[in-house]
Amino acid sequence: MAVPRGEKNGVGVLNSPNGKHAAGCARSLRGDVEGAYEKIVAVISKARESSGPLNIVGGGTKAFYGRPAVGVPLETGGYSGIAEYEPAELVITVRAGTSLQSVEQTLAAENQMLAFEPPSFGAECTIGGMVAAGLSGPRRPYGGAVRDAMLGVTIMTGSAEPLNFGGQVMKNVAGYDVSRLMTGAMGTLGLLLAVSLRVAPRPQSESTLVWAGTAGVRERMIDIARRPWPVSAMSFDGEFLRVRLSGHTGAVREAQLALAPDTTVSNTYWRELKDQTLPFFQSNEPLWRLVVLPAATPLQLEGDWLWDWGGACRWLKSGEPAARIRTAAQAAGGHATLFRADGDDAPFTELDRVKLRVHRRLKKALDPQGIFNPGRLYTDL
């Protein structure tokens, strides 16, 4: 088996910026993992020969997201496992087929977490799918996005060649940051083999505060965001404003007393929000995700709203025309994505000519024959 360059015995250890191997795991690939790697190479090589498209499949929990997938399934679930984890260094290196659930359990055992609080949409969610979709949960404005945690990647190109980018260190500014480009690329730029992620300590204490009513909610959210309180999530569902505090027990208690909420509730709400198991999301109506300026006034669009990220992410269930929704989002300083809907093939806002040209050049460099997830982002990518 051809072992990826920059790996130790093929386990997915990434190169550091100085060109030397990052401190790595000495275990060799064997059994199912080795077989999974060989199968991946074989499938890509066959697709390359026939110029046939490949549909990259991890856990399949985000198959609804983006444009419809086409091509022969390229399954990554067998290429799994944690290659290296250094709790003291706040870094974990994981093969792309590893389940998000198992990684979160491993981190929790060391009292650590992924700061961007990624949604899973099911127990089968993989780390590769998490990075490819690039979605972050309620903690996003306060703990950073998926791309902010990306330190390095090992990918396989459309030529079945493994490449390493980035490393396992916090300060990595050498060269072009391809690692972050993989975030949200929906697998169109290459097959993720392994990723190195920055992790964070779990907060000592958390509390969710609730206020009822709609009067002055936007102003209250803006005021809370400006204060030096340990806020880690803030949402408004049209009836209740919820704010999560996370941090040292004393700081959480002090902020709770100062904010004087109507009540405090369980923190389970935030998990239900990020994985869309709340009643709001149980609908067949088109679901839009609008990312706008947090202080933007309510958009004049018909439908049901739920605000996340302190007002920066606004979920909308609406049958309004797509052009009207996109125009309203742009006027509010952002963009709109059709997150869930039947029969639509243009979920993302179209790129301008400059951005489209850059995307095409990247695609050509990493996937010359265009075999990886063609069209999942845009028709001609």
RAWO-V714908 format. One record per residue. N is the residue number from 0. RES is the residue in one small letter. OMEGA is omega in whole degrees, 0 to 359 (999 if undefined). Layout:
n & res & omega
N & RES & OMEGA
N & RES & OMEGA
This chain:
n & res & omega
0 & m & 177
1 & a & 182
2 & v & 180
3 & p & 176
4 & r & 179
5 & g & 178
6 & e & 172
7 & k & 182
8 & n & 172
9 & g & 184
10 & v & 174
11 & g & 176
12 & v & 191
13 & l & 180
14 & n & 173
15 & s & 185
16 & p & 182
17 & n & 175
18 & g & 178
19 & k & 178
20 & h & 171
21 & a & 178
22 & a & 191
23 & g & 179
24 & c & 186
25 & a & 181
26 & r & 178
27 & s & 174
28 & l & 176
29 & r & 175
30 & g & 187
31 & d & 182
32 & v & 178
33 & e & 178
34 & g & 180
35 & a & 179
36 & y & 180
37 & e & 179
38 & k & 178
39 & i & 179
40 & v & 181
41 & a & 181
42 & v & 180
43 & i & 180
44 & s & 179
45 & k & 179
46 & a & 179
47 & r & 180
48 & e & 183
49 & s & 185
50 & s & 179
51 & g & 182
52 & p & 177
53 & l & 177
54 & n & 182
55 & i & 183
56 & v & 173
57 & g & 176
58 & g & 179
59 & g & 184
60 & t & 180
61 & k & 180
62 & a & 181
63 & f & 190
64 & y & 181
65 & g & 179
66 & r & 183
67 & p & 179
68 & a & 177
69 & v & 173
70 & g & 179
71 & v & 179
72 & p & 173
73 & l & 187
74 & e & 184
75 & t & 187
76 & g & 181
77 & g & 180
78 & y & 190
79 & s & 177
80 & g & 177
81 & i & 183
82 & a & 180
83 & e & 177
84 & y & 178
85 & e & 183
86 & p & 182
87 & a & 180
88 & e & 180
89 & l & 180
90 & v & 174
91 & i & 176
92 & t & 190
93 & v & 173
94 & r & 191
95 & a & 181
96 & g & 180
97 & t & 180
98 & s & 176
99 & l & 181
100 & q & 181
101 & s & 178
102 & v & 180
103 & e & 177
104 & q & 178
105 & t & 179
106 & l & 181
107 & a & 179
108 & a & 177
109 & e & 180
110 & n & 179
111 & q & 184
112 & m & 168
113 & l & 189
114 & a & 184
115 & f & 172
116 & e & 188
117 & p & 172
118 & p & 180
119 & s & 183
120 & f & 177
121 & g & 183
122 & a & 183
123 & e & 181
124 & c & 179
125 & t & 178
126 & i & 178
127 & g & 178
128 & g & 178
129 & m & 180
130 & v & 182
131 & a & 179
132 & a & 176
133 & g & 183
134 & l & 178
135 & s & 183
136 & g & 185
137 & p & 182
138 & r & 187
139 & r & 184
140 & p & 187
141 & y & 181
142 & g & 180
143 & g & 181
144 & a & 177
145 & v & 184
146 & r & 180
147 & d & 180
148 & a & 183
149 & m & 178
150 & l & 180
151 & g & 178
152 & v & 163
153 & t & 180
154 & i & 171
155 & m & 182
156 & t & 177
157 & g & 176
158 & s & 182
159 & a & 179
160 & e & 178
161 & p & 179
162 & l & 177
163 & n & 176
164 & f & 179
165 & g & 183
166 & g & 181
167 & q & 181
168 & v & 182
169 & m & 183
170 & k & 182
171 & n & 184
172 & v & 182
173 & a & 174
174 & g & 182
175 & y & 187
176 & d & 181
177 & v & 181
178 & s & 182
179 & r & 178
180 & l & 179
181 & m & 181
182 & t & 180
183 & g & 181
184 & a & 178
185 & m & 177
186 & g & 185
187 & t & 183
188 & l & 181
189 & g & 180
190 & l & 176
191 & l & 175
192 & l & 180
193 & a & 179
194 & v & 171
195 & s & 186
196 & l & 171
197 & r & 178
198 & v & 184
199 & a & 175
200 & p & 175
201 & r & 180
202 & p & 180
203 & q & 183
204 & s & 176
205 & e & 180
206 & s & 178
207 & t & 182
208 & l & 184
209 & v & 171
210 & w & 178
211 & a & 176
212 & g & 183
213 & t & 185
214 & a & 174
215 & g & 183
216 & v & 181
217 & r & 180
218 & e & 178
219 & r & 179
220 & m & 179
221 & i & 181
222 & d & 179
223 & i & 181
224 & a & 182
225 & r & 184
226 & r & 180
227 & p & 179
228 & w & 184
229 & p & 180
230 & v & 178
231 & s & 176
232 & a & 179
233 & m & 181
234 & s & 177
235 & f & 184
236 & d & 181
237 & g & 180
238 & e & 182
239 & f & 170
240 & l & 179
241 & r & 179
242 & v & 176
243 & r & 175
244 & l & 181
245 & s & 177
246 & g & 177
247 & h & 185
248 & t & 180
249 & g & 180
250 & a & 178
251 & v & 180
252 & r & 181
253 & e & 180
254 & a & 180
255 & q & 178
256 & l & 182
257 & a & 183
258 & l & 177
259 & a & 181
260 & p & 174
261 & d & 180
262 & t & 172
263 & t & 184
264 & v & 178
265 & s & 179
266 & n & 182
267 & t & 180
268 & y & 187
269 & w & 175
270 & r & 178
271 & e & 178
272 & l & 185
273 & k & 180
274 & d & 174
275 & q & 174
276 & t & 175
277 & l & 178
278 & p & 180
279 & f & 186
280 & f & 181
281 & q & 185
282 & s & 176
283 & n & 178
284 & e & 174
285 & p & 181
286 & l & 180
287 & w & 175
288 & r & 181
289 & l & 175
290 & v & 187
291 & v & 174
292 & l & 183
293 & p & 183
294 & a & 180
295 & a & 178
296 & t & 179
297 & p & 182
298 & l & 183
299 & q & 179
300 & l & 179
301 & e & 177
302 & g & 180
303 & d & 186
304 & w & 167
305 & l & 182
306 & w & 175
307 & d & 177
308 & w & 180
309 & g & 179
310 & g & 181
311 & a & 175
312 & c & 184
313 & r & 178
314 & w & 183
315 & l & 170
316 & k & 187
317 & s & 173
318 & g & 179
319 & e & 177
320 & p & 182
321 & a & 182
322 & a & 181
323 & r & 180
324 & i & 180
325 & r & 179
326 & t & 179
327 & a & 179
328 & a & 180
329 & q & 179
330 & a & 179
331 & a & 175
332 & g & 183
333 & g & 181
334 & h & 182
335 & a & 177
336 & t & 174
337 & l & 191
338 & f & 178
339 & r & 175
340 & a & 179
341 & d & 171
342 & g & 179
343 & d & 182
344 & d & 179
345 & a & 184
346 & p & 186
347 & f & 176
348 & t & 182
349 & e & 179
350 & l & 172
351 & d & 188
352 & r & 181
353 & v & 180
354 & k & 179
355 & l & 179
356 & r & 178
357 & v & 179
358 & h & 181
359 & r & 180
360 & r & 178
361 & l & 179
362 & k & 181
363 & k & 182
364 & a & 186
365 & l & 182
366 & d & 189
367 & p & 183
368 & q & 176
369 & g & 184
370 & i & 185
371 & f & 174
372 & n & 181
373 & p & 176
374 & g & 182
375 & r & 177
376 & l & 180
377 & y & 187
378 & t & 187
379 & d & 176
380 & l & 999
